[in-house]
């Protein structure tokens, strides 16, 4: 038995172009989903980099001999790492160095604030940027002396023996 040619043609005519319409309707949500995934990826990478740089800045501060040098070292380390023009992470960067516990056995705390730009990835209705923060604490060596001025122990030893230095 042969199928009815009119019926077959009628079904084909009704479904003509339906795949194109379905693809068009599905492409918009898929593009939005891909943009959201890319935004989350950028935020995740920025959060990881910010935490790493906060640790580096805190360590750079903790090995210095005085609070002023420590603050400058932490700021310089953070700015050098996060304001690289080849791989910009932060639009704006704030560096806060807490040296209230500056003493042998104390600690230095560095807090970084970074505004990440999402304007090129954010779908309409989502934030165009996001503020991320990271905090790291580095201990100051308990047995390390702090700067008290330069002394040459050999000068004192020579003078004790009756010789001039």
Sine and cosine of phi, psi and omega as CSV:
sin_phi,cos_phi,sin_psi,cos_psi,sin_omega,cos_omega
0.00,0.00,0.69,-0.72,-0.02,-1.00
-0.99,-0.13,0.61,-0.79,0.01,-1.00
-0.93,0.37,0.41,-0.91,0.01,-1.00
-0.95,0.32,0.89,-0.45,-0.05,-1.00
-0.89,0.46,-0.50,0.87,-0.02,-1.00
-0.94,0.34,-0.66,0.75,-0.01,-1.00
-0.91,0.41,-0.70,0.71,0.00,-1.00
-0.89,0.46,-0.70,0.71,0.03,-1.00
-0.90,0.43,-0.56,0.83,-0.01,-1.00
-0.91,0.40,-0.65,0.76,0.04,-1.00
-0.92,0.39,-0.67,0.74,0.00,-1.00
-0.90,0.43,-0.62,0.79,0.01,-1.00
-0.92,0.39,-0.59,0.80,-0.01,-1.00
-0.95,0.32,-0.50,0.87,-0.04,-1.00
-1.00,-0.07,-0.04,1.00,-0.02,-1.00
-0.91,0.42,0.83,-0.56,0.02,-1.00
1.00,0.07,-0.03,1.00,-0.04,-1.00
-0.94,0.34,-0.52,0.86,0.03,-1.00
-0.92,0.39,-0.65,0.76,0.02,-1.00
-0.90,0.43,-0.65,0.76,0.02,-1.00
-0.92,0.40,-0.68,0.73,0.02,-1.00
-0.89,0.45,-0.68,0.73,0.02,-1.00
-0.90,0.44,-0.65,0.76,0.03,-1.00
-0.90,0.43,-0.68,0.73,-0.01,-1.00
-0.93,0.38,-0.55,0.83,-0.01,-1.00
-0.99,0.13,-0.40,0.92,-0.08,-1.00
-0.93,0.36,-0.59,0.81,-0.02,-1.00
-0.90,0.44,-0.77,0.63,0.05,-1.00
-0.90,0.44,-0.55,0.84,0.02,-1.00
-0.92,0.39,-0.65,0.76,0.03,-1.00
-0.91,0.42,-0.68,0.73,0.03,-1.00
-0.89,0.46,-0.67,0.74,0.03,-1.00
-0.89,0.46,-0.69,0.73,0.03,-1.00
-0.90,0.44,-0.63,0.78,0.04,-1.00
-0.91,0.41,-0.64,0.77,0.05,-1.00
-0.91,0.42,-0.65,0.76,0.04,-1.00
-0.89,0.45,-0.67,0.74,0.03,-1.00
-0.90,0.43,-0.62,0.79,0.03,-1.00
-0.90,0.44,-0.70,0.71,0.02,-1.00
-0.90,0.43,-0.59,0.81,0.05,-1.00
-0.90,0.43,-0.68,0.73,0.03,-1.00
-0.90,0.43,-0.68,0.73,0.02,-1.00
-0.90,0.43,-0.65,0.76,0.01,-1.00
-0.90,0.43,-0.70,0.71,0.04,-1.00
-0.89,0.45,-0.66,0.75,0.01,-1.00
-0.92,0.40,-0.63,0.77,0.02,-1.00
-0.90,0.44,-0.67,0.75,0.02,-1.00
-0.91,0.41,-0.71,0.71,0.01,-1.00
-0.91,0.42,-0.63,0.78,0.00,-1.00
-0.90,0.43,-0.67,0.74,0.03,-1.00
-0.91,0.42,-0.63,0.77,0.02,-1.00
-0.91,0.42,-0.71,0.70,-0.03,-1.00
-0.93,0.37,-0.57,0.82,0.06,-1.00
-0.88,0.47,-0.67,0.75,0.06,-1.00
-0.90,0.43,-0.66,0.75,0.03,-1.00
-0.90,0.43,-0.67,0.74,-0.01,-1.00
-0.92,0.39,-0.65,0.76,0.03,-1.00
-0.90,0.43,-0.65,0.76,0.02,-1.00
-0.92,0.39,-0.65,0.76,0.03,-1.00
-0.88,0.48,-0.58,0.81,0.02,-1.00
-0.96,0.29,-0.62,0.79,-0.11,-0.99
-0.94,0.34,-0.34,0.94,-0.01,-1.00
-1.00,-0.04,0.00,1.00,0.02,-1.00
-0.99,0.16,0.24,-0.97,-0.08,-1.00
-1.00,-0.07,-0.32,0.95,-0.01,-1.00
-0.59,-0.81,0.34,-0.94,-0.09,-1.00
-0.88,0.48,-0.62,0.79,-0.03,-1.00
-0.91,0.42,-0.70,0.72,0.03,-1.00
-0.92,0.39,-0.59,0.81,0.01,-1.00
-0.90,0.44,-0.70,0.71,0.02,-1.00
-0.89,0.46,-0.71,0.71,0.01,-1.00
-0.90,0.44,-0.65,0.76,0.00,-1.00
-0.91,0.42,-0.66,0.75,0.01,-1.00
-0.91,0.42,-0.71,0.71,0.02,-1.00
-0.89,0.45,-0.70,0.72,-0.01,-1.00
-0.89,0.45,-0.68,0.73,0.01,-1.00
-0.88,0.47,-0.72,0.70,-0.01,-1.00
-0.91,0.41,-0.71,0.70,-0.02,-1.00
-0.91,0.41,-0.64,0.77,0.01,-1.00
-0.89,0.45,-0.62,0.79,-0.06,-1.00
-0.98,0.18,-0.55,0.84,-0.14,-0.99
-0.97,-0.26,-0.08,1.00,0.02,-1.00
-0.92,-0.40,0.51,0.86,0.05,-1.00
-0.94,0.33,0.85,-0.53,-0.05,-1.00
-0.93,0.36,-0.35,0.94,0.00,-1.00
-0.97,0.23,-0.46,0.89,0.01,-1.00
-0.64,-0.77,0.96,0.28,-0.07,-1.00
-0.93,0.36,0.79,-0.61,0.06,-1.00
-0.97,-0.24,-0.70,0.72,-0.11,-0.99
-0.93,-0.38,0.71,-0.70,0.18,-0.98
-0.98,0.22,-0.72,0.69,0.08,-1.00
-0.79,-0.61,0.58,-0.81,-0.04,-1.00
-0.74,-0.67,0.73,-0.68,0.12,-0.99
-0.84,-0.54,0.68,-0.74,-0.02,-1.00
-0.84,-0.55,0.84,-0.55,0.05,-1.00
-0.87,-0.49,0.82,-0.57,-0.01,-1.00
-0.91,-0.40,0.86,-0.52,0.01,-1.00
-0.98,-0.19,0.92,-0.38,-0.01,-1.00
-0.91,-0.42,0.42,0.91,-0.01,-1.00
-0.92,0.39,-0.39,0.92,0.03,-1.00
-0.96,-0.27,0.61,0.79,-0.03,-1.00
-0.98,0.19,0.98,-0.18,0.06,-1.00
-0.17,-0.98,0.30,-0.95,0.07,-1.00
-0.85,0.52,0.79,-0.62,-0.06,-1.00
1.00,0.03,-0.10,1.00,0.03,-1.00
-0.99,0.11,-0.43,-0.90,-0.03,-1.00
-0.43,-0.90,0.37,-0.93,0.09,-1.00
-0.90,-0.44,0.74,-0.67,0.02,-1.00
-0.91,-0.41,0.78,-0.63,0.04,-1.00
-0.88,-0.47,0.80,-0.61,0.05,-1.00
-0.89,-0.46,0.80,-0.60,0.01,-1.00
-0.92,-0.38,0.65,-0.76,0.12,-0.99
-0.85,-0.52,0.74,-0.67,-0.11,-0.99
-0.66,-0.75,0.80,-0.60,0.09,-1.00
-0.99,-0.11,0.90,-0.44,-0.03,-1.00
-0.99,-0.10,0.78,-0.63,-0.01,-1.00
-0.99,0.13,0.81,-0.59,0.04,-1.00
-0.87,-0.49,0.20,0.98,-0.12,-0.99
-0.87,0.49,-0.56,0.83,-0.03,-1.00
-0.98,0.20,-0.24,0.97,-0.02,-1.00
-0.90,-0.43,-0.36,0.93,-0.15,-0.99
-0.96,0.27,0.81,-0.58,0.11,-0.99
-0.93,0.38,0.33,-0.94,0.03,-1.00
-0.83,0.55,0.66,-0.75,0.02,-1.00
1.00,-0.03,0.00,1.00,0.04,-1.00
-0.92,-0.39,0.35,-0.94,-0.02,-1.00
-0.88,0.48,0.61,-0.79,0.00,-1.00
-1.00,0.09,-0.26,0.97,0.06,-1.00
-0.44,-0.90,0.27,-0.96,-0.03,-1.00
-0.62,-0.79,0.69,-0.72,0.03,-1.00
-1.00,-0.04,0.85,-0.52,0.04,-1.00
-0.93,-0.38,0.53,-0.85,0.06,-1.00
-0.75,-0.66,0.48,-0.88,0.08,-1.00
-0.60,-0.80,0.55,-0.84,-0.03,-1.00
-0.71,-0.71,0.67,-0.74,0.04,-1.00
-0.66,-0.75,0.56,-0.83,0.01,-1.00
-0.85,-0.53,0.75,-0.66,0.05,-1.00
-0.83,-0.55,0.73,-0.68,-0.01,-1.00
-0.97,0.23,0.50,-0.87,0.13,-0.99
-1.00,-0.09,0.74,-0.67,-0.08,-1.00
-0.82,0.57,0.76,-0.64,-0.04,-1.00
-0.91,0.40,-0.57,0.82,-0.09,-1.00
-0.99,-0.17,0.14,0.99,0.02,-1.00
-1.00,0.00,0.71,-0.70,0.04,-1.00
-0.98,0.17,0.52,-0.85,0.08,-1.00
-1.00,-0.02,0.27,-0.96,-0.07,-1.00
-0.92,0.38,0.83,-0.56,0.05,-1.00
-0.77,-0.63,0.23,0.97,-0.04,-1.00
0.97,-0.23,0.33,-0.94,-0.06,-1.00
-1.00,0.04,0.73,-0.68,0.13,-0.99
-0.73,-0.68,0.62,-0.78,0.03,-1.00
-0.95,-0.30,0.94,-0.34,-0.08,-1.00
-0.92,0.38,-0.43,0.90,0.00,-1.00
-0.94,0.34,-0.50,0.87,0.04,-1.00
-0.90,0.44,-0.69,0.72,0.00,-1.00
-0.93,0.37,-0.61,0.79,0.02,-1.00
-0.91,0.41,-0.64,0.77,-0.01,-1.00
-0.93,0.37,-0.63,0.78,-0.02,-1.00
-0.94,0.33,-0.45,0.89,0.05,-1.00
-0.94,0.34,-0.44,0.90,0.00,-1.00
-1.00,0.01,-0.02,1.00,0.01,-1.00
1.00,0.06,0.18,0.98,0.04,-1.00
-0.97,-0.24,0.40,-0.92,0.08,-1.00
-1.00,-0.01,0.52,-0.85,0.02,-1.00
-1.00,0.06,0.00,0.00,0.00,0.00
